[in-house]
């Protein structure tokens, strides 16, 4: 449950604010004060990734409800 909430938040952030999210992770990925020049499509792909995460999380929510209904039945 908590994992899905974290993914949901990440998906929303990537969809709405791709530049700060990508820049945050790129600062973690490089050593020292290295400068990294990202191509413009990187931010578009971050938005696509955010959409994919949101679709996956929301689709899994529906599957979990189905699984709980099956467990309740004898």
C-alpha positions in Angstrom: 0.0 0.0 0.0 2.7 2.5 1.0 4.8 1.5 -2.1 1.9 2.3 -4.4 1.4 5.7 -2.7 5.0 6.5 -3.2 4.8 5.5 -6.9 1.6 7.5 -7.3 3.3 10.6 -5.9 6.4 10.0 -8.1 4.2 9.6 -11.2 2.3 12.8 -10.5 5.5 14.7 -9.8 7.1 13.4 -13.0 4.0 14.3 -15.0 3.5 17.8 -13.7 7.1 18.8 -12.9 9.5 16.7 -15.0 12.5 19.2 -14.9 13.0 19.3 -11.1 12.5 15.5 -10.8 15.0 14.7 -13.5 17.5 17.4 -12.3 17.2 16.0 -8.7 18.1 12.5 -9.8 20.9 13.7 -12.2 22.5 15.5 -9.3 22.6 12.2 -7.4 23.9 10.3 -10.4 27.0 12.4 -11.2 30.2 12.6 -9.1 31.3 15.9 -7.7 30.6 19.1 -9.6 30.3 17.5 -13.0 28.1 19.3 -15.5 25.7 17.1 -17.5 23.9 18.5 -20.5 20.6 16.7 -21.0 18.7 16.7 -24.3 15.3 18.3 -24.3 13.5 14.9 -25.0 14.7 13.6 -21.6 12.0 15.8 -19.9 9.3 14.6 -22.3 10.3 11.0 -21.5 10.0 11.7 -17.8 6.4 12.8 -18.4 5.8 9.6 -20.4 7.3 7.6 -17.5 5.0 9.5 -15.0 2.0 8.6 -17.1 3.1 4.9 -17.3 3.5 4.8 -13.5 0.1 6.4 -12.9 -1.6 3.9 -15.3 0.1 1.0 -13.6 -0.7 2.1 -10.1 -4.4 2.8 -11.0 -4.7 -0.5 -12.9 -3.3 -2.4 -9.9 -5.8 -0.8 -7.6 -8.6 -2.3 -9.6 -7.0 -5.8 -9.5 -6.6 -5.6 -5.8 -10.3 -4.9 -5.3 -11.1 -8.0 -7.4 -8.7 -10.1 -5.4 -10.2 -9.1 -2.1 -13.7 -9.9 -3.4 -12.5 -13.4 -4.4 -11.0 -14.0 -0.9 -14.3 -13.1 0.8 -16.2 -15.7 -1.2 -16.3 -19.3 0.1 
